């Protein structure tokens, strides 16, 4: 049978098209009419979302006060004439502004011809390291496409890569340091030399991110840094390397910079510091900066093994117990430091056993700063005397409990002559000056994640505190103020940080101290072995009480401890068979019984004089 034709309304498309056009026109007209309401509604929705985020970010203990302020504002607006109307108009205006349509961002332009050529060259250079035979879907292949391997990229004004994130195959040995070093060397060479690059390996995602690092600031001079007791600023590093910033003055401006802070004290895991570097790299500058920061909170004992007078500005200052550069003075000073550490340990132990807090003189920090100990070791070997580094064993091993901090600096070529205690107990390390990655790894225990800089300014290097990451470091400029080559601004900055000169002891106090010492000797409080006198020992003790340093000599009696009236030290007396040990004081007269060893808690020991300033038990 013949098929009946469909109705015309179903076959003719003209009415349907006219209906669609009418509906579209009506919708456009309604959108134009209700556009202000749509904008205000979108703005109200955005304002409510912002308020919800603000409420979620507000701590719970502050939400009550926030509600109180909000309720008070609503009541105040309600009581003001025409307040509700003005508030409604304000809210509508804010909603209209928040709901406006944002202009669409223009798509970023792709790399140009020169930049594409650089990316292709980088891709081809990485093919021999990331491609293996038998890979069915190689990510890196000759005449391949770099767009699949490079995820992100950015270029500087010169057209060189400034940021690059690339993917690498999962079978690449990214856990091998040698494999990583090869890739980093290739990227460094192809991206452009003369800049420092940071490499971040994401082993989980098989991605490597290359970032060009800005140069560290070199215009920061020595100054009072905003730190607490027990914190020392070694220098400054990258902004993303630490979670702290300090306000510093650089020229005429003040800005916040990220510091490398070294913490000392009882709870420090790295109580001692070792600094190594090339000649002229700034090791002495760093030690001078540490000494200036330590003086307001403790006593400083400086031993300059090089003998160049770099620490002459510290001599005779309040809190500086001595600045020694000769072998005899260094041996006597370090021997006193060892006895002082033992005395502090014994006193602290007795205080803990008695249930009391340690005395203030025990908790007052003592800093031992030793520069170029290997130079003194050469002199000691030539003269057949003891290496000064051996006397550091007690302060290094027990210094944290006795509030004694040791800082040692030397050159990289003399690191092999450092003693085992120095290398074992200095967990905070700093390397300054130009150094190969292998040298940095040997000193710090981990390789740096940056390429070495082409031009290294003084004080530039790497630092690692214990098991932490390796950080770039720039030491604040702290030159010798007595050097003619020092600029006037830097010289004045260092002079402003120096403490006042130590005031000499008054004559009346000296006479009273001498008389008290003579009475103690007449009362038989001195224990002597053999024939000897203690008159010279009394004079030496008085000199130490006045703030000077008295080299150790042959003494009489048992090792004793004394406290200086103004920060002086008395490492030894004068006699035939003993060595007296003096302690540092910060005010008050010396106790006579302590001065001559009558109250010394240590057991009696026989001593044999070896030479001036050194005894053997």
C-alpha positions as CSV (number, residue, x, y, z in Angstrom):
1,X,0.0,0.0,0.0
2,X,1.2,3.6,-0.6
3,X,2.7,5.5,2.3
4,X,0.8,8.6,3.5
5,X,2.9,11.8,3.6
6,X,3.9,13.4,6.9
7,X,2.2,16.5,8.0
8,X,3.7,19.7,6.7
9,X,4.3,21.0,10.2
10,X,6.8,18.2,10.7
11,X,8.5,18.5,7.3
12,X,8.7,22.3,7.0
13,X,11.7,23.6,9.1
14,X,11.0,27.3,8.6
15,X,8.6,27.7,11.6
16,X,11.0,25.9,13.9
17,X,13.9,28.2,12.9
18,X,11.6,31.2,13.5
19,X,10.7,29.9,16.9
20,X,14.4,29.4,17.9
21,X,15.3,32.9,16.7
22,X,12.4,34.4,18.7
23,X,13.4,32.5,21.9
24,X,17.0,33.6,21.5
25,X,16.0,37.2,21.0
26,X,13.7,37.1,24.0
27,X,16.6,35.6,26.1
28,X,19.0,38.3,25.0
29,X,16.5,41.0,25.8
30,X,15.8,39.5,29.3
31,X,19.6,39.3,29.9
32,X,20.0,42.9,29.0
33,X,17.1,43.9,31.2
34,X,18.1,41.8,34.2
35,X,21.9,42.3,33.8
36,X,22.2,44.6,36.9
37,X,20.3,42.1,39.0
38,X,22.5,39.2,37.7
39,X,25.6,41.2,38.5
40,X,24.5,42.1,42.0
41,X,23.5,38.5,42.7
42,X,26.8,37.2,41.5
43,X,28.5,39.9,43.7
44,X,26.5,38.9,46.7
45,X,27.5,35.2,46.2
46,X,31.1,36.2,46.0
47,X,30.9,38.4,49.1
48,X,29.3,35.6,51.1
49,X,32.0,33.1,49.9
50,X,34.7,35.6,51.0
51,X,33.0,36.0,54.4
52,X,32.8,32.2,54.9
53,X,36.5,31.9,54.1
54,X,37.3,34.7,56.5
55,X,35.2,33.0,59.3
56,X,36.9,29.6,58.7
57,X,40.4,31.2,58.8
58,X,39.6,33.1,62.1
59,X,40.9,31.2,65.1
60,X,38.2,29.8,67.5
61,X,39.4,32.0,70.4
62,X,38.9,35.1,68.3
63,X,35.5,34.3,66.8
64,X,33.6,35.6,69.9
65,X,35.2,39.1,69.7
66,X,34.6,39.1,65.9
67,X,30.8,38.4,66.5
68,X,30.7,41.1,69.2
69,X,32.2,43.7,66.8
70,X,29.9,42.7,64.0
71,X,26.8,42.9,66.2
72,X,27.9,46.3,67.6
73,X,28.4,47.6,64.0
74,X,24.8,46.4,63.1
75,X,23.3,48.1,66.1
76,X,25.2,51.3,65.4
77,X,24.0,51.4,61.8
78,X,20.4,50.7,62.9
79,X,20.5,53.7,65.4
80,X,22.0,56.2,62.9
81,X,19.4,58.2,60.9
82,X,19.0,56.7,57.5
83,X,21.5,54.1,58.5
84,X,19.7,51.0,57.2
85,X,19.2,52.7,53.8
86,X,22.8,53.8,53.5
87,X,23.9,50.3,54.6
88,X,21.7,48.7,51.9
89,X,23.1,51.1,49.2
90,X,26.6,50.3,50.3
91,X,26.1,46.6,50.2
92,X,24.5,46.8,46.7
93,X,27.4,48.9,45.5
94,X,29.9,46.5,46.9
95,X,28.1,43.5,45.4
96,X,27.9,45.3,42.0
97,X,31.7,45.9,42.1
98,X,32.5,42.3,43.2
99,X,30.1,40.8,40.6
100,X,31.5,42.6,37.6
101,X,32.8,40.5,34.8
102,X,36.6,40.1,34.8
103,X,38.4,40.6,31.5
104,X,39.5,37.4,30.0
105,X,43.2,36.8,30.2
106,X,45.0,36.7,26.9
107,X,46.7,33.4,26.2
108,X,50.4,33.5,26.8
109,X,52.5,33.7,23.6
110,X,54.5,30.7,22.8
111,X,58.3,30.7,22.6
112,X,59.9,32.5,19.7
113,X,62.3,31.0,17.2
114,X,65.4,31.6,19.3
115,X,63.8,30.2,22.5
116,X,62.6,27.2,20.6
117,X,66.1,26.6,19.3
118,X,67.4,26.7,22.9
119,X,64.8,24.2,24.1
120,X,65.5,21.9,21.2
121,X,69.3,22.1,21.9
122,X,68.6,21.2,25.6
123,X,66.5,18.3,24.5
124,X,69.1,16.9,22.1
125,X,71.8,17.3,24.8
126,X,69.8,15.2,27.2
127,X,69.0,12.4,24.8
128,X,72.2,10.3,25.4
129,X,71.5,10.3,29.2
130,X,67.8,9.7,29.2
131,X,67.3,7.3,26.3
132,X,68.1,3.6,26.2
133,X,67.7,1.0,23.5
134,X,64.5,-1.1,23.6
135,X,62.2,1.6,25.0
136,X,58.9,1.2,23.0
137,X,57.8,4.8,23.8
138,X,61.0,6.8,24.3
139,X,60.5,10.2,25.9
140,X,63.9,11.3,24.6
141,X,64.9,10.3,21.1
142,X,67.0,11.9,18.4
143,X,64.9,14.2,16.2
144,X,62.2,14.0,18.9
145,X,59.8,16.6,20.1
146,X,60.8,18.6,23.2
147,X,57.2,19.7,24.0
148,X,56.5,16.3,25.6
149,X,59.6,16.4,27.8
150,X,59.6,20.1,29.0
151,X,56.6,20.9,31.2
152,X,57.3,24.5,32.1
153,X,59.8,27.0,30.9
154,X,60.6,30.7,31.2
155,X,63.3,32.9,29.7
156,X,65.0,36.1,30.9
157,X,65.6,39.3,28.9
158,X,68.7,37.8,27.2
159,X,66.7,34.8,25.9
160,X,68.4,32.3,28.3
161,X,66.3,29.8,30.3
162,X,65.5,31.2,33.7
163,X,63.1,28.4,34.8
164,X,62.7,25.0,33.4
165,X,60.8,21.9,34.5
166,X,61.4,18.7,32.6
167,X,60.3,15.1,32.8
168,X,62.6,12.1,32.7
169,X,62.0,8.4,32.3
170,X,61.3,6.4,35.4
171,X,64.2,4.0,34.7
172,X,66.7,6.9,35.1
173,X,68.9,6.4,38.2
174,X,68.0,9.6,39.9
175,X,69.1,8.2,43.3
176,X,72.7,8.1,42.1
177,X,74.7,11.3,42.9
178,X,77.0,10.8,39.9
179,X,74.0,10.5,37.5
180,X,72.5,13.6,38.9
181,X,75.8,15.5,38.6
182,X,76.0,14.6,34.9
183,X,72.6,16.0,34.2
184,X,73.2,19.1,36.2
185,X,76.5,19.7,34.4
186,X,74.8,19.4,31.0
187,X,72.0,21.8,31.9
188,X,74.4,24.2,33.4
189,X,76.5,24.3,30.2
190,X,73.6,24.5,27.8
191,X,71.6,27.1,29.8
192,X,74.4,29.6,30.1
193,X,77.4,29.9,32.3
194,X,78.1,32.8,34.7
195,X,74.9,32.2,36.7
196,X,74.0,30.0,39.7
197,X,71.4,27.3,39.2
198,X,69.3,25.4,41.7
199,X,68.2,21.9,40.9
200,X,65.2,20.3,42.6
201,X,64.8,16.6,41.9
202,X,61.2,15.2,42.4
203,X,61.9,11.5,42.4
204,X,58.2,10.7,43.0
205,X,57.0,12.5,39.9
206,X,60.2,12.0,37.8
207,X,60.6,15.7,37.3
208,X,63.6,18.0,37.5
209,X,63.2,21.8,38.1
210,X,66.0,24.2,37.2
211,X,65.8,27.7,38.6
212,X,68.3,30.6,38.2
213,X,69.2,32.0,41.6
214,X,69.6,35.7,42.2
215,X,72.9,36.8,43.7
216,X,73.0,37.1,47.4
217,X,73.2,40.6,48.9
218,X,76.7,41.8,49.6
219,X,75.8,45.3,50.9
220,X,74.9,44.2,54.4
221,X,77.5,45.3,57.0
222,X,77.9,44.2,60.6
223,X,75.1,45.4,62.9
224,X,72.9,44.4,65.8
225,X,70.6,41.7,64.5
226,X,67.2,41.0,66.0
227,X,68.0,37.6,67.6
228,X,67.5,36.1,71.0
229,X,70.0,34.8,73.5
230,X,71.9,31.8,72.0
231,X,71.3,32.7,68.4
232,X,74.1,33.8,66.0
233,X,73.6,35.0,62.5
234,X,76.2,33.4,60.2
235,X,75.0,35.2,57.1
236,X,72.1,35.4,54.7
237,X,70.7,32.9,52.2
238,X,67.9,32.4,49.7
239,X,64.3,33.4,50.6
240,X,62.8,29.9,50.0
241,X,65.6,28.1,52.0
242,X,64.5,29.2,55.5
243,X,61.3,30.2,57.1
244,X,62.4,33.4,58.8
245,X,63.5,36.9,57.9
246,X,65.4,39.6,59.8
247,X,65.2,43.4,59.3
248,X,68.6,44.7,58.4
249,X,70.0,48.0,57.4
250,X,71.7,48.0,53.9
251,X,73.0,51.5,53.2
252,X,70.1,53.9,53.7
253,X,67.3,51.4,53.5
254,X,65.9,48.7,55.7
255,X,64.7,45.5,54.3
256,X,63.9,41.9,55.4
257,X,66.3,39.2,54.4
258,X,66.4,35.5,55.2
259,X,69.3,34.6,57.7
260,X,71.2,31.5,58.5
261,X,70.9,31.3,62.3
262,X,73.1,29.1,64.3
263,X,71.8,28.2,67.8
264,X,74.0,27.3,70.7
265,X,73.4,26.4,74.3
266,X,72.2,23.4,76.3
267,X,69.6,22.4,73.8
268,X,71.7,22.9,70.7
269,X,72.5,19.9,68.6
270,X,75.4,21.7,66.9
271,X,77.2,23.4,69.8
272,X,80.5,24.0,67.9
273,X,81.4,25.4,64.5
274,X,84.1,24.7,61.9
275,X,84.8,27.2,59.1
276,X,87.0,26.3,56.2
277,X,87.9,28.3,53.1
278,X,90.4,29.5,50.7
279,X,92.8,32.4,51.6
280,X,90.9,35.6,51.4
281,X,87.5,33.9,51.3
282,X,86.3,35.6,54.5
283,X,86.9,33.1,57.3
284,X,88.4,35.7,59.6
285,X,85.5,38.0,58.7
286,X,83.0,35.4,59.8
287,X,84.9,34.8,63.1
288,X,85.0,38.5,63.8
289,X,81.3,38.8,63.1
290,X,80.6,35.9,65.5
291,X,82.8,37.5,68.2
292,X,80.9,40.8,68.0
293,X,77.6,39.0,68.3
294,X,78.7,37.0,71.3
295,X,80.2,39.8,73.4
296,X,76.9,41.2,74.7
297,X,75.9,37.7,76.0
298,X,79.2,36.1,77.1
299,X,83.0,36.2,77.3
300,X,85.2,35.7,74.3
301,X,88.7,34.2,74.2
302,X,90.5,34.7,70.8
303,X,93.5,32.8,69.6
304,X,94.9,34.0,66.3
305,X,97.2,31.3,64.9
306,X,98.1,33.3,61.8
307,X,99.5,36.2,63.9
308,X,98.5,38.9,61.5
309,X,96.7,41.0,64.1
310,X,93.2,40.6,62.6
311,X,91.7,40.7,66.0
312,X,93.6,43.6,67.5
313,X,90.4,45.6,67.7
314,X,89.0,43.2,70.3
315,X,92.0,43.5,72.7
316,X,91.3,45.2,76.0
317,X,87.6,45.3,75.5
318,X,85.0,44.4,78.1
319,X,84.2,40.7,77.8
320,X,87.3,39.8,75.8
321,X,89.3,37.6,78.1
322,X,92.4,37.7,75.9
323,X,93.7,37.8,72.3
324,X,96.7,35.5,71.9
325,X,98.8,34.9,68.8
326,X,101.9,33.2,70.2
327,X,102.4,29.5,70.8
328,X,103.1,29.8,74.6
329,X,100.1,32.1,75.1
330,X,97.8,29.8,73.1
331,X,98.8,26.7,75.1
332,X,98.3,28.5,78.4
333,X,95.0,29.9,77.3
334,X,93.7,26.6,76.0
335,X,94.9,24.8,79.1
336,X,93.0,27.4,81.2
337,X,89.9,26.9,79.0
338,X,90.1,23.1,79.6
339,X,90.3,23.6,83.4
340,X,87.5,26.2,83.3
341,X,85.3,23.7,81.5
342,X,86.0,21.1,84.1
343,X,85.3,23.6,86.9
344,X,81.9,24.5,85.3
345,X,81.0,20.9,85.0
346,X,81.8,20.1,88.6
347,X,80.0,23.2,89.9
348,X,76.9,22.4,87.8
349,X,76.9,18.8,88.9
350,X,77.1,19.8,92.6
351,X,74.2,22.3,92.1
352,X,72.0,19.7,90.5
353,X,72.8,17.2,93.2
354,X,71.8,19.8,95.8
355,X,68.6,20.6,93.9
356,X,69.7,24.2,93.1
357,X,70.1,26.1,89.9
358,X,73.6,26.4,88.5
359,X,75.3,29.7,89.5
360,X,75.3,32.6,87.1
361,X,79.0,32.4,86.4
362,X,78.5,28.9,85.2
363,X,75.6,29.8,82.9
364,X,77.4,32.8,81.5
365,X,78.6,31.6,78.0
366,X,82.3,31.3,77.2
367,X,83.3,31.5,73.5
368,X,86.7,30.1,72.4
369,X,87.5,31.4,68.9
370,X,90.5,29.7,67.3
371,X,91.8,30.9,63.9
372,X,94.4,28.9,62.0
373,X,95.2,26.2,64.6
374,X,97.3,24.3,62.0
375,X,99.8,27.1,61.9
376,X,100.3,26.7,65.7
377,X,100.5,23.0,65.2
378,X,103.5,23.5,62.8
379,X,105.3,25.6,65.5
380,X,104.5,23.1,68.2
381,X,106.0,20.3,66.1
382,X,109.1,22.3,65.4
383,X,109.6,23.1,69.1
384,X,108.7,19.7,70.3
385,X,105.7,20.9,72.2
386,X,102.1,19.7,72.4
387,X,99.6,20.5,69.7
388,X,97.2,23.2,70.9
389,X,94.3,21.3,69.3
390,X,94.7,18.5,71.9
391,X,93.7,20.9,74.6
392,X,90.4,21.5,72.8
393,X,89.2,18.0,73.5
394,X,87.5,18.8,76.9
395,X,85.8,22.0,75.7
396,X,84.6,20.3,72.5
397,X,83.3,17.2,74.2
398,X,81.7,18.8,77.3
399,X,81.3,22.4,76.2
400,X,77.6,22.3,75.6
401,X,76.8,21.3,79.2
402,X,79.3,23.9,80.5
403,X,78.1,26.7,78.3
404,X,81.3,26.7,76.3
405,X,81.3,27.2,72.6
406,X,84.2,26.5,70.3
407,X,84.6,28.1,66.8
408,X,87.5,26.9,64.7
409,X,88.6,28.3,61.3
410,X,91.3,27.2,58.9
411,X,92.2,26.9,55.3
412,X,91.0,24.1,53.0
413,X,94.5,23.0,52.2
414,X,95.2,22.6,55.9
415,X,92.1,20.6,56.8
416,X,94.0,17.4,56.8
417,X,96.0,18.6,59.9
418,X,92.9,19.2,62.0
419,X,92.7,16.9,65.0
420,X,90.1,14.2,65.4
421,X,88.2,16.0,68.2
422,X,87.8,19.1,66.1
423,X,86.4,17.1,63.1
424,X,84.2,14.9,65.3
425,X,82.5,17.5,67.5
426,X,82.0,20.4,65.0
427,X,78.7,19.5,63.4
428,X,78.0,23.0,62.2
429,X,80.1,23.5,59.1
430,X,80.8,26.5,56.7
431,X,82.8,26.5,53.5
432,X,83.7,29.9,52.0
433,X,85.3,30.8,48.8
434,X,85.5,29.0,45.4
435,X,85.4,25.3,46.0
436,X,84.6,22.3,43.8
437,X,81.4,20.3,44.6
438,X,83.6,17.4,45.8
439,X,85.4,19.6,48.3
440,X,82.0,21.0,49.6
441,X,80.7,17.5,49.9
442,X,83.8,16.3,51.8
443,X,83.4,19.2,54.4
444,X,79.7,19.4,54.7
445,X,78.8,15.8,54.2
446,X,76.4,16.5,51.4
447,X,76.7,18.1,48.0
448,X,75.3,21.5,47.2
449,X,72.1,21.7,45.2
450,X,73.4,24.7,43.3
451,X,76.2,25.2,40.7
452,X,79.3,27.1,41.8
453,X,79.3,30.8,41.0
454,X,81.8,32.1,38.4
455,X,82.7,35.2,40.5
456,X,82.7,34.6,44.2
457,X,82.7,37.7,46.5
458,X,84.4,37.6,49.9
459,X,82.3,35.8,52.4
460,X,80.4,33.8,49.9
461,X,80.0,30.0,50.4
462,X,77.8,27.2,51.8
463,X,76.7,26.3,55.3
464,X,75.1,23.2,56.8
465,X,74.0,22.9,60.4
466,X,74.1,19.3,61.5
467,X,72.0,17.1,59.3
468,X,70.1,20.0,57.7
469,X,70.2,21.1,54.1
470,X,73.1,22.8,52.4
471,X,72.4,26.5,52.2
472,X,74.0,29.2,50.2
473,X,75.7,31.8,52.5
474,X,76.8,35.4,52.3
475,X,78.6,36.6,55.4
476,X,77.9,40.2,56.5
477,X,80.8,42.5,55.9
478,X,82.9,42.7,59.1
479,X,86.4,43.9,58.1
480,X,89.2,44.9,60.4
481,X,88.6,48.5,61.4
482,X,92.3,49.1,61.7
483,X,92.9,48.1,58.0
484,X,93.6,51.0,55.7
485,X,91.7,49.3,52.9
486,X,88.5,49.3,54.9
487,X,85.8,51.8,53.9
488,X,84.7,54.4,56.4
489,X,81.2,53.0,56.6
490,X,82.3,49.5,57.3
491,X,84.9,50.7,59.8
492,X,82.4,52.8,61.7
493,X,79.9,49.9,61.7
494,X,82.4,47.6,63.4
495,X,83.6,50.2,65.9
496,X,80.0,50.8,66.9
497,X,79.6,47.2,67.8
498,X,82.8,47.0,69.9
499,X,82.2,47.1,73.7
500,X,83.8,49.7,75.9
501,X,87.4,49.2,77.0
502,X,87.8,47.3,80.2
503,X,88.2,49.7,83.1
504,X,91.3,49.0,85.3
505,X,90.8,48.0,88.9
506,X,91.0,50.7,91.5
507,X,94.1,50.8,93.7
508,X,92.3,50.4,96.9
509,X,90.6,47.2,95.7
510,X,94.0,45.9,94.6
511,X,95.6,46.6,98.0
512,X,92.7,44.9,99.8
513,X,92.9,41.9,97.5
514,X,96.7,41.6,98.1
515,X,96.2,41.9,101.8
516,X,93.5,39.2,101.9
517,X,95.7,36.9,99.8
518,X,98.6,37.4,102.3
519,X,96.3,36.6,105.3
520,X,95.1,33.4,103.6
521,X,98.7,32.4,103.1
522,X,99.6,33.1,106.7
523,X,96.6,31.0,107.9
524,X,98.0,28.0,106.1
525,X,95.2,27.7,103.5
526,X,97.8,27.0,100.8
527,X,98.7,23.4,100.1
528,X,102.3,23.2,98.8
529,X,104.5,20.4,97.6
530,X,108.2,20.9,98.1
531,X,109.9,24.2,98.6
532,X,108.2,27.1,96.8
533,X,106.6,30.5,97.4
534,X,103.3,31.9,96.3
535,X,104.1,35.6,96.4
536,X,104.5,35.8,92.7
537,X,101.3,33.7,92.3
538,X,99.4,36.3,94.4
539,X,100.7,39.1,92.1
540,X,99.6,37.2,89.1
541,X,96.2,36.6,90.6
542,X,95.8,40.3,91.3
543,X,96.8,41.1,87.7
544,X,94.3,38.6,86.5
545,X,91.6,40.2,88.7
546,X,92.3,43.6,87.1
547,X,91.2,42.2,83.7
548,X,94.5,41.2,82.2
549,X,95.6,37.7,81.1
550,X,98.5,36.2,83.1
551,X,100.4,33.5,81.3
552,X,100.8,30.3,83.2
553,X,104.1,29.7,84.9
554,X,105.4,27.1,87.3
555,X,103.1,27.2,90.3
556,X,103.0,25.9,93.8
557,X,100.2,23.7,95.2
558,X,97.2,22.0,93.7
559,X,95.3,23.4,90.7
560,X,92.9,26.1,91.9
561,X,90.2,28.2,90.5
562,X,89.8,31.9,91.0
563,X,87.4,34.6,89.7
564,X,88.5,37.8,88.3
565,X,87.0,41.0,89.6
566,X,86.4,42.5,86.2
567,X,86.7,39.6,83.8
568,X,90.4,38.7,84.2
569,X,91.8,35.3,84.0
570,X,94.6,33.7,86.0
571,X,95.7,30.5,84.3
572,X,98.7,29.8,86.6
573,X,100.7,30.9,89.6
574,X,104.4,31.0,90.2
575,X,106.4,28.4,92.2
576,X,107.9,25.0,91.6
577,X,105.5,22.1,91.4
578,X,102.0,23.1,90.4
579,X,99.8,25.0,88.1
580,X,97.1,27.3,89.4
581,X,94.0,27.8,87.4
582,X,92.0,31.0,87.5
583,X,88.4,31.5,86.5
584,X,86.7,34.4,84.9
585,X,84.7,36.8,87.1
586,X,82.2,39.5,86.3
587,X,82.3,41.7,89.3
588,X,83.4,41.4,92.9
589,X,86.7,40.4,94.5
590,X,88.4,37.1,94.2
591,X,87.7,34.5,96.9
592,X,91.0,33.9,98.7
593,X,90.3,30.3,99.5
594,X,89.4,29.6,95.9
595,X,92.3,31.6,94.6
596,X,94.9,29.3,96.2
597,X,93.1,26.0,95.6
598,X,91.9,25.4,99.2
599,X,88.3,25.0,98.0
600,X,89.1,23.2,94.8
601,X,86.7,20.1,94.6
602,X,89.1,18.1,92.5
603,X,91.4,15.5,94.1
604,X,95.0,16.1,94.6
605,X,97.2,15.3,91.7
606,X,101.0,15.3,91.2
607,X,102.2,17.6,88.5
608,X,105.6,17.8,86.8
609,X,106.6,21.0,85.2
610,X,107.4,20.6,81.5
611,X,107.9,24.2,80.4
612,X,106.5,27.6,81.1
613,X,102.7,27.6,80.8
614,X,102.2,23.8,80.5
615,X,102.1,20.9,82.9
616,X,101.4,17.2,82.6
617,X,99.3,15.2,85.1
